[in-house]
Amino acid sequence: MTYEKHLKETFSHYGFPLTARQVEQFTRYRSELLRWNAHVNLTAITKDSEIIRKHFLDSLSVLDCISLNTGDAVVDIGSGAGFPGVVLKIYVPGIRLTLVEASKKKASFLKFLNSRLWLETPDGEALSRVDMTGGVNVEVLAQRAEICARQPAYIGAYDWVFTRYVASLAESAVYCLPLLKPNGKWVAYKSGEGTIKAEIRQSEPILSGFDVTVEAVLTNPKFNRSYVVMHRANT
């Protein structure tokens, strides 16, 4: 079975059907991830089936629980090799995406990847207007999130903040919350449910200082994932 067929069938099995354009983009993504990974430490996951499930589908899994819309401003903090931000952008191309990554090598990969993902397909398929807009609306910031959160251009600029790493909610809140628009939401990917209640308790003083509350703790058993959704008041 070709990689493209395996990709498409696996995505469909988990409820995420792909267009021909998206199959091409995810295939390019996998190729560049593996090529760069030989020189830059991007991921320990290199098997095709695991890249599909543990990187691509895990990043998309949040869409079983929330909806992203064309025009939404999205920031992925600590993006690494682009998970979940780039994956969400491929699947919902109309979002306006910012990737924040402190590692200059990883940020270089993200910039190169962005230049590759929005090209024409090999058979000359033209980009749709949404795809063309989407490709322009990706910004990579090679800096620490703490610095980003102090810059006027990014404070209060985002409808959605996403984090998919191991730092606690309390540790992340100080640089995630300033980025939210009024009525914006921060979604933190978490594994399992064991420590989530403790993390929420520890973060409550910081959340309340930004007029942010925990809206829900959502679970996705298909991927053994939980998501803490925090909502900033519309004030």
N, C-alpha and C positions, 0 to 999 in steps of 0.2 A: 504493500500500500504506500502511495506517495505521501510525503509530509503534508501536502495541501489537502489531500482527501482525509487523512487522519485528523488534521486540524478541524476541518469543516464538520466531520461526523462527531467529533468529541464536543465541540461547541454546541451543536444541535442537540446532542444527548442531554446537556445540562441546561437547555432552554435559551441558548444564545445563538440564533441562526446568523450566518455571516453572508454578506454580499461577496461577489467576486472581487470587488475592490478591497474589502477588508481581509479576505484570504491572502491577497497579494501583500497587503501591509503587514499582517502578522508574520507571513513567511519571511519578508525582508527583516522584520524586527528580530526574529530568531537567528537569521544568518549573521546579522551585524553583532548581536549579543555574543554569539559564540566566537566570532572573529576577533572582536575586541577583548573578549575574556581571556584569550591566550596571552595578552600583554598587560591587561588592567584587571584587577580583582573586582569583577562586577557581580558574580554569582557563583555559588558552589553547585547550583542546579544546572546540569548540562544535558541530561537525557531529554529527548524530544517530548516524550509523554509527560515528564515532570515539568518542563517549561510550559507546556500547554495548561496543565492543571494547576500547578503550584504558583506560577507567575501570572499567566494570562487570565485564566478563569477565576483564580482567587481574587485578582484585582477587580474583575467585573462582577464578582458575586454580590457586591453591595447593591447593584442595580435590581436585585430581587427585592430589595427593601426600600429603596429611595428612587426618585426620578430626577434625572438631569435634563435640562431643557436647552435648546439652542439659545445662545446669547448669555448663558450663565457664566459668571466669572469664577474660575476654579483655581485653587492653588494646592499643589502637592508638596508638603514639607518633608524634607529628607528623602527626596525622590529616588536616590540611588541610580538604578538602571532604568528608571521610568515607571516603576510600579507603585501605585496604581495609575498615576496621572496619564501617561502616554496611552496605556491600554484603554482607559475611559475615553480619551480623545479620539482614538480610532473608532470606537463603537458609537460615540455620540459626537460626531465631528464638528458640530456647531458650537461647542463650548469654547470659551476663551481661557486658555490654560497658562499657568505659571508654574514652572518646576524650580524648586529651591533645593540646591545640593551644594554642600560645603566643600566636598572633594573636587578639586579642579580637574582631575582625570575623569571622574564620573560625569562632571558637568560637560567636559569636552565630548564624551560619548553622547550625551543627550543632545548637544547641539548638532553633532554629525548625524545622529539618528533622525532628528527633525528635518534635516536637509534631504534625507533619503526617503522618508515615509510619504511625502506629499508630491512625489514625482509621478509622471505618467507610468502606467503599467507597461511591461515589455511589448504588448501587442498594440500599443499606441492608444489605449482607451483614454479618452479625454477626462480631465478632472471635472467633477460637478462644481457648481458655484459654491456650494457649502464646503466641499473639500478644499477649494482654493482659498476661501476665507479662513478655514480651519488651519491650514498650513501657516498662514501669516500670523494667526492669533495664538502662537506658542512662544513663550518667553522663558529662557533659562537663566537663572540667577546663580552664579557660582559664588555663593556666600553663605554664611551661617544664618539660620532662621532668626536668631536674636537681632542681627543687623537689619535684616529685611523688615522686622516688626517695628523698627524705629524710624523707617524712612517714610516721609509723608505720602509718597506715591502709592504705597502699599497699605497704609493704615486705613482700615474701613473700606477696603476695595473689593472684597470677595463675597460672593453668595455662598460659596462652599470652601471649606478647608478640609483636606484629607491628610491623615497620617496613617502609615502602615509600617510601624517599627516597634521596638520593644520599650521605648521610654514611657514612663508613667504619665497619666493625665496631668498630674500636678506639675511635673517637670516641663511638659509640653505647653501647658496653658499660657505661660507667660509670654510666649511668642506666637502662639496660634490665635488666641482671642483678639489681640489688637487688629488682626487682619480682617475680621468679620465685618460685613455691612450690618446695619440694623436689620433684623429679621434673618440674618445669615445663620448658617449651620456649620458646625465642626463635626466631622465623622471620624472617629478613631477606630481603626481595625484592631480587634483583639482576638487572641486564641483562647477558646474555652471560656468559662465563666467564673473560675475559682477566685481570682483576685480582683474582679471588676468592681464589686461593691466596696472593697477597701480603697481602691483607687479613686472611686467617686467621692467617698467620704473625705479623703485627703485633699481632693481638688476643690471642694465646695467653697472654701473661703476665697480662693482666686476667682472661681466662676462667678460668685455673687458680686465681686468687685467690678466685673465687666457686664453685670446685668445679664448673665448667661445662666441658663438652667439645663439640667439633663432632661431632654425630651423623652428619650426612650433608650432602652438597651435591647437591640434587635439581634436575633440569632438566625443563622443559616446552616442547618444541619447538613446540607449537601456538601459543605466545605469546612465543617467544624469551625465556623467563624462566628464571632459576635462583633457588634458595632455599637459603640456608644455615640449617640447622636445628641449634640449639645446645641441649644438654640439661643441666639441673642435676641433680646426684646426689641421690638420695633419702636425705638425711641430716638 
